[in-house]
Amino acid sequence: MATSDLMVGLEIGTSKICVVVGESRTDGTIKLLGVGQAPSRGVRKGEIVDFETAMKCVHEAVVDAEQKSDVMIRSVYVCVAGAHIQSFNNRGCVTRPEDHDEIDEQDVEDVKISAREVSIPAQNAFLHSIIQQNWKLIFTSSTECAPAFKTPSGA
């Protein structure tokens, strides 16, 4: 089995930690290979309150799933939920030279980097970003704005 065919899900619950191992098939279905479980400790109301203890429980569940499915787990899809999860929208902005008429891929990457530069409290961690494809061009030579469009090239 190719490792790209392997799919592993991890759910960290208040009462148990569950790891499900499956293999994707060519017909679009998933063959269940094994399920590993361990009692959950270090988790209260879906929130990890003792990282070290919870990590040991996750390890137990992963080892159990590996033994039952006869595969080595290298990565998982994890479900993260709870009142402690927050999200917000941010904007990115870059200044370009006046003679630079076309927006290229580097401009797009620079805007993405700019949008990710935010201050978050020390007790929080940045998990993930989702890029929204809304573009608005602001011309520095005048106060006019071009209409928003979906791709940098306007297509």
C-alpha positions as CSV (number, residue, x, y, z in Angstrom):
1,M,0.0,0.0,0.0
2,A,1.3,3.4,-0.9
3,T,1.6,5.8,2.0
4,S,-0.5,8.3,0.0
5,D,-3.4,5.9,0.2
6,L,-3.3,5.8,4.0
7,M,-5.6,8.1,5.9
8,V,-5.5,8.5,9.7
9,G,-7.9,10.4,11.8
10,L,-7.3,11.5,15.4
11,E,-10.0,12.7,17.8
12,I,-9.0,13.9,21.2
13,G,-12.2,13.7,23.4
14,T,-12.8,14.3,27.0
15,S,-13.4,10.6,27.8
16,K,-11.3,8.8,25.2
17,I,-8.7,9.4,22.4
18,C,-9.5,7.6,19.2
19,V,-7.3,6.9,16.1
20,V,-8.9,5.5,13.0
21,V,-6.8,4.1,10.2
22,G,-8.1,3.7,6.6
23,E,-7.0,3.1,3.1
24,S,-8.5,5.0,0.2
25,R,-9.7,2.8,-2.7
26,T,-9.9,3.6,-6.4
27,D,-13.7,3.6,-6.3
28,G,-13.7,6.5,-3.7
29,T,-14.5,4.3,-0.7
30,I,-12.3,3.9,2.4
31,K,-11.3,0.5,3.8
32,L,-11.1,0.5,7.6
33,L,-7.8,-1.0,8.7
34,G,-7.9,-0.5,12.4
35,V,-9.0,1.6,15.3
36,G,-6.9,2.5,18.3
37,Q,-8.2,3.9,21.6
38,A,-6.9,5.1,24.9
39,P,-8.5,6.7,27.9
40,S,-8.3,10.5,27.8
41,R,-6.4,12.3,30.5
42,G,-5.3,15.9,30.6
43,V,-8.4,17.0,28.7
44,R,-11.3,18.8,30.2
45,K,-14.5,19.8,28.3
46,G,-12.7,19.1,25.0
47,E,-9.7,21.4,25.9
48,I,-6.2,20.1,26.6
49,V,-5.3,21.3,30.1
50,D,-2.3,19.1,30.6
51,F,-0.3,18.8,27.4
52,E,2.2,16.2,28.6
53,T,-0.4,13.8,29.9
54,A,-2.7,14.2,26.9
55,M,0.3,13.6,24.6
56,K,1.0,10.3,26.3
57,C,-2.6,9.3,25.8
58,V,-2.4,10.2,22.2
59,H,0.7,8.1,21.8
60,E,-1.0,5.1,23.4
61,A,-3.9,5.4,21.0
62,V,-1.6,5.8,18.0
63,V,0.4,2.7,19.0
64,D,-2.8,0.7,19.5
65,A,-4.0,1.8,16.0
66,E,-0.6,0.9,14.5
67,Q,-0.7,-2.6,16.0
68,K,-4.4,-3.2,15.0
69,S,-3.9,-2.0,11.4
70,D,-0.3,-3.2,10.9
71,V,0.9,0.1,9.5
72,M,3.3,2.8,10.7
73,I,1.5,6.1,11.3
74,R,3.5,9.1,10.1
75,S,0.8,11.8,10.0
76,V,-2.9,12.3,11.0
77,Y,-5.9,14.5,10.3
78,V,-6.9,15.9,13.6
79,C,-10.2,17.4,14.7
80,V,-9.8,20.5,16.8
81,A,-12.8,22.1,18.3
82,G,-13.9,23.9,21.5
83,A,-14.5,27.3,23.0
84,H,-10.7,27.9,23.1
85,I,-10.4,27.9,19.3
86,Q,-10.6,31.4,17.8
87,S,-10.4,32.8,14.3
88,F,-10.2,36.2,12.7
89,N,-9.8,37.9,9.4
90,N,-6.8,40.0,8.5
91,R,-5.6,41.9,5.5
92,G,-2.3,42.0,3.7
93,C,-0.7,44.9,1.9
94,V,2.4,45.4,-0.1
95,T,3.9,48.5,-1.8
96,R,4.9,48.0,-5.4
97,P,7.0,50.3,-7.7
98,E,5.0,52.5,-10.0
99,D,6.5,50.9,-13.1
100,H,5.3,47.4,-11.9
101,D,2.1,47.1,-13.9
102,E,1.3,43.4,-13.5
103,I,0.7,41.5,-10.3
104,D,2.8,38.3,-10.3
105,E,3.0,35.3,-8.0
106,Q,5.7,36.9,-5.8
107,D,3.3,39.9,-5.2
108,V,0.6,37.4,-4.1
109,E,3.0,35.6,-1.8
110,D,4.2,38.9,-0.3
111,V,0.5,39.8,0.5
112,K,-0.1,36.4,2.1
113,I,3.0,36.9,4.3
114,S,1.9,40.4,5.2
115,A,-1.6,39.2,6.2
116,R,-0.1,36.5,8.5
117,E,2.0,39.0,10.5
118,V,-0.3,39.5,13.5
119,S,0.3,39.6,17.2
120,I,-1.4,36.9,19.2
121,P,-1.3,36.4,23.0
122,A,1.6,34.3,24.2
123,Q,-0.6,31.5,25.5
124,N,-2.1,31.1,22.0
125,A,-0.6,29.3,19.0
126,F,-1.1,29.9,15.3
127,L,-2.6,26.8,13.7
128,H,-3.6,27.5,10.2
129,S,-4.5,30.2,7.6
130,I,-7.1,30.1,4.9
131,I,-6.5,32.6,2.0
132,Q,-9.6,34.3,0.8
133,Q,-9.3,35.3,-2.9
134,N,-10.5,38.8,-2.7
135,W,-8.3,41.3,-4.5
136,K,-8.6,45.1,-4.5
137,L,-6.0,47.2,-6.2
138,I,-5.4,50.7,-4.8
139,F,-3.4,53.0,-7.1
140,T,-1.0,55.3,-5.3
141,S,-1.0,57.8,-8.1
142,S,-4.7,58.6,-7.4
143,T,-7.4,57.9,-4.8
144,E,-9.3,55.7,-7.2
145,C,-9.6,51.9,-6.5
146,A,-10.1,49.3,-9.1
147,P,-13.0,46.9,-8.6
148,A,-12.3,43.7,-6.6
149,F,-11.8,40.6,-8.7
150,K,-11.0,37.0,-8.0
151,T,-7.5,36.5,-9.5
152,P,-4.6,38.9,-9.6
153,S,-4.7,38.9,-13.5
154,G,-8.5,39.8,-13.4
155,A,-9.5,36.6,-15.1
